[in-house]
């Protein structure tokens, strides 16, 4: 992240230079397509109904890299938006610069501490105070399967363990179909990897190894077994996987060319767009061994310091609206994710979302709710990038032994 020089001066510039009219809220986001754009329009309507002026600051690019670059230049010049789409550890990095607004008054009035699992609330806080509002929850550790393919090859029950999965994968392979649809990009490799680690070692081991980056865990027998399992999964992918986009891998499952895919619940949008129905045409299930765990990816908006009283009021209303039941329902129905707000009615949501919501609540109580490393929710970007590279090198090069792969990942985890 770009360090802001002379912090006190920068904050003064933010206050003096943010030419925001009373009641105006400028929102930087990268939701520019499909259901996401529809959802932003709903948020705009909610704010306008409260008498505020919405100033849209959309920056194309689904991963948010373009938006992050624009945001840095705006803050450095002393002219930040009221809110910006930021997630994970990046929230704390911005907060440490002293440029984020304190949302505790809104959070207290809206009872956020009661409506958010502690592990999610902590991501939204800096030194105990809220500085960001969460929008949704994506479950990452999903396994998607084509019902017709499984029936065709004689797989009658959804695999719940890795051993059961490999038995099913072998049947698919013998039938001349592709067992695992995969896109060879480092974040996709790591999405599969973290589901394997979670399934082999459980939530506590996942936390020790991939979040705390504990060297003992990273070089343990459990990590060895995780890498052996991960490599075995690779053996059931097709030769054309490298470089393939995730949605094209999902299409392989939809089109009955492949049986399984390990991907977050944004994949559900592809099934829905193809007119497929969960429970009938496709199966959504926790990745093998992870029924009692949940890797989450939460979108959120961090709020920047503003001087104008009208703008501050608009900003507080925006934070409240983001966590409100109306927006939580509309946005997540469009996005394929689930509300981050607990105690929400799920009547309008499909079976996959209902399962996700139930598991989200249950794992929050048992300690099985953990942030996704693959999707920028858990560790600093430098370490995350280094580990992703080491995991992908292991995935793509069969000559790298399990022992060497483990050493490479442990070394990458030490990256500062």
N, C-alpha and C positions, 0 to 999 in steps of 0.2 A: 504494500500500500504506500501511496505517496505521502511522505511525512510533510506536515505543514510547518514551515519555519516560523519562528517567532510567534508562538501560540497566542499570546495575549493580543498581539497586533491582528492576527487572523480573526480572532473572535470579535474584536472591535469592528473589523471590516464587515463581518457577517451582520452585525447589528446595524451598522451605518449604511451598508450598501444594499441590503435586501429591500429593494423598492417594491414593497408589497402593499396593495391597497387593503383597507379595512374589509375583512370578510372574504378576502381572496385566498385560495389555497392552490399552490402550484405543486403538481405531483409528477415526479420522474419515475417512469416505469418502462418495462420492455414487453408489455402485453399488447401486442399489435395485431394478433391474428385470431380468427375464429372465436371460440367461446370466451377466450381471455379478453378480447376487445369488447365483446358484449357485456362482460362482467364489469369492466371499467366504466362503461356507459351507465350501468346501474348505480355504481358508486357516485358518479357525477350527479345523477338524478337525486339521490339521497341528500347530497350536499346542497344542491340547488333548492330543494324543498325546505332546507333549513335557512335559506336566504343568503347562502354564500356563493361566491363566484369561483368556478372551477377553471383552472388553467392547466391544460393537458401538456405534459412534457414527455412525449413518448419517443423512445430511442429503440429502433429495430434491432433485433438480435436476441434470440431466445435464451442464450446463456447469460446475458447481462453484462458481458465484457465491454461492449460499446457504451452501455449506460454508465458503467463504473468510470470509464475514461472521461466522459462528459461531466459526470458529477465532480470528479477531482478538480477539473479546471474551474467549475463554477464555485466550489467552496474556496479554493485558493484565491479567486478573484473577489471573494467576499460577497457573493451573490447566490447563496444556496437556495434550492427549492424548499418548500415547507416540508415535503416528505419525499423519500426516495426508496426505491425497492432495493433493500439490502438484506442479506441473511447470514446466519451462522456467526462464526468468529469475527467476520468483517464488521459486525455491529459493534463489538467491543473495541475494535481497532479505531473506528470512527469516534466512539465515545471517549476514548483515551486522549483524543485531540482537543476535547472540550467544546466540540461544536454541536453536540446533540442536545435536544430539549429534554427536560425532565417531565415524564408523563404520569407521575405518581398520583396526582390529583384526579386525573381521568380514570386511571386504573383502580383507584380506591372507590370512586363513585360508581364505577361499572362492575366492581367486584371481580377483577381479573384473577386475583390470587385463588379465588374459589372456582373460577371457570377454566383454568388452565392447569394441566399437569405440571408439577414443579420442574421437571426436567426441561419442559418447553418454556415455561416462564423464565427460567434462568438464562436461556439464550437471548431473551428480550430485555434483559437487565444489564446494567453496568454498576458495579459497586452497590448492588441491592436496590437500585432504582430503575423503573421502566424507562427505556429510551426508544422502544420500537413496539409496533403492534403486529401480531401474527395474523395471517390471512387464512391459511389452510394447512392441511396435513396430507402429504403424499406418503403412502407406504411404499418402501423400496423393495422389501424382501418378498415380492410376489413371484409365484410361478404360474404362468399362463399355459393352458393346454387345449388342443383341439379335440373336442369330444368324439367326432367322427373318426379321426385318426386312431385314437386310443381304442375305440370299439373295433375298428378294422383289424388291428394287430393283436387283439385279445387282452388288452389291459383293462380290467374291470373296476379297479379301485385306484383313486389318485394316490401316487406315492407320497408317503408321509416321512420316510427316512431316506437317507442317501442310498442305502443298500436296496431298498425297494425301487428307488429311482433308476438305478443302473440295470436292474432286471427289466424294467419297463423300456428303458432306452435300447437295450439289446434287442427286444422284440420289434421295436420300430425300425432299427437298423436292418434286421433280417428281412423285413418286409420291403426294403428298398427305399425307405423314406428317411428324412433327416431327423434324428432325435431332438437336437437342440438348435434352434434358430438363434444365431448370434451375430452381432455386428462388431467387427474388430476395431474398436476405438478404445483408448485407455480407460475412459470413464465407464464404458460398457463392460470391459474386462473386470474392472474393480467392482462394479455393481454385482456381478456374478461372484467374484471373490469374497466380498463381505457377507453375502448370503451363505456361502460355503462355510466360512469361519464361524458365523453365527450358528449354523446348523450342526457343525462338528463340536464346537466348544461351548456354546451357550452365551447368554448375555454378559455374564461376569467376565468370561475369558475375552469376549469381543471388546469389552470396555478396557480391560488391562492391556490387550495387545494393540488394538487399533485406535484407541482414544487416548489412553494414558501413555501409550508407546513404551510400555515396560519391556526392557530388553530380555528379561527372564521369560516372559510370556512369548515374545517374538521368536525365541530360539528353543521353545519347549517341544515336547512330544506331541502336544495338541496342535501346534502350528505345523509340525511335520505332517501329521495326518490331514490337516486342512489342505496343505499344498498337494499332497498325494491325491486327495479327492478332487481338488480343482483341476489337476492335470487329467484326471480320468474324465471329467466333464468335457474338457477340450477334445478328447477323442471322439466325442459324439456330435461335434459340429462339422460343418461342411467346409471344403477347401476354399470356397469363394467368400468366406466370412470377413477376412481382413478389409477394413475400410467401409464396410456396409453400414448405412445409417440404421438406427434402432427401429424406425418405423417400417423399414423394408424387411427387417427380421420379423417384426410382428405380422406383416403381410404374408410371410411364408407360413405362419401358423394359421392365419385366417383362411388362406387358400389351400389348406390341407397338404402342403408340401413338407411341413415340419410338425412335430408333435408338441414341443415345449419351448418356452422362452422365459428367461429370468430377467425381469424388468419391472420398474416402478409402475404405479397405477395410471400413469399417463398413457400407457399402452391400451388401457380400456377404451380410450377415445377412438382408437383405430378400429377396434371391434364394433363399437357403437356406430361409427360412421359407415361401416360395412353392413349395418343392419343385423348384426349378430347379437344373440341374447345369452346373458350369463346363465349357466346351469343347463342350458339346452345346446347351444352351439359351441360354447367354450367353458372352460373351468378356470376359476381364479382360486388359488390356494396359496397358503404360506409356503415358501421354499422348504424343501425337506429338512426336517429337524428344527424348524423355526416357528412352529405353531404357537409357542408360548413367548415369542419375542417379536419385536417390531422395530425396524429401522425407519426413522422418519426424516423427511425432507420438508421443512416448513418455509413457505414464502412469507415475507414480512416487510413492513415499511418502517424505516427509521425516520424520526422527526428531527429537523434541524432548528437551532435557536433562531427566533425571530423577535424583533423589537415591537412591532406594531401590535396593539392590543386586539384589533379586529382580526388580524392574521393569526394571532395566538388562539383566539376563540375558534376560528375556522379550523385550525390545526387540531385542537382538542376534540372538536366535533367529528373531524375526520377519523381520529384514532378510535373514538367511540363507535362510529359507523362501521369501521372495519371489523370490529369485534361484535357488532350487533347481529341479532338473529336474522334480520332481513337479508343483509349482504352475505353473511356466512352461508345461508341456504342457496341463494341465487348463484353466487360465485362458484361454489363447489359442485353444484349440479352441472354447470357449464364446463368446469375444468376437469371433472373426473376424480377429483380429490375429495376429502371429507372435511367438515367443519373442525377447526381447531378448538372451538368453544365446546366445552362439555355440556351435557344435559340438553342437547339439541334434539328436536324431533327428526328422525330419519325416514319418515313415512314416504317422502317423495323420491328417496334414493333407491338404487338397484341393490341386488343381493350382494354384489362385491363390496359396495360401499358400506352396507350394513355390517358385513363381516369385518371390514376394516375398522369401522367405528367401535364395534364390540371389543376387538382385540386391542385397539388403542386405549380404551378405558381399562381393560383388564391388565394389560402389561404395565400401565402407569402405576397400578397398585402393587404389582409383584416385582418391579425392578427390571422387567424385560423390555422396557421402552428405551431405546438408545438412538442417538443421532447418527445419520448416515455419513460415513467418511467420504464415500464416492461422490456425494452431492453437496460437499462443502459445508456440512453442518457441525463438524466435530473438531478439526485440528487446523493449525495455521496453514495457509496456502503453500508455503515452501516445502514443508514436510509432506503434505498431501500430494503435491506434484511429484516429489521424489519417490514416494511409495507407489504411486500409480505407475510410474515408469518402470520400477523394479518388478511389479506384478505383471505388467504387460510383456516385459522381456522374458519372464519365466513362461508365460502363457504361449508366446510366439516362438520360443526356441526350445525344442525338446532336448537339445544337448545340455541345457542348464540342469544340473542335478537338483533334486529336492533340497539337499544340504546347502548347495551354493545359492539356490533361490532364497532360502531362509536367511542366509547370511546377507545377501543383497538387500532384502527387505528390512532387516534389522539395521543395516548401515544407513539405508535411506531414511528410516524413522528418526535417526539422530540429526537429520538436517535442521539447521536453525533458520 
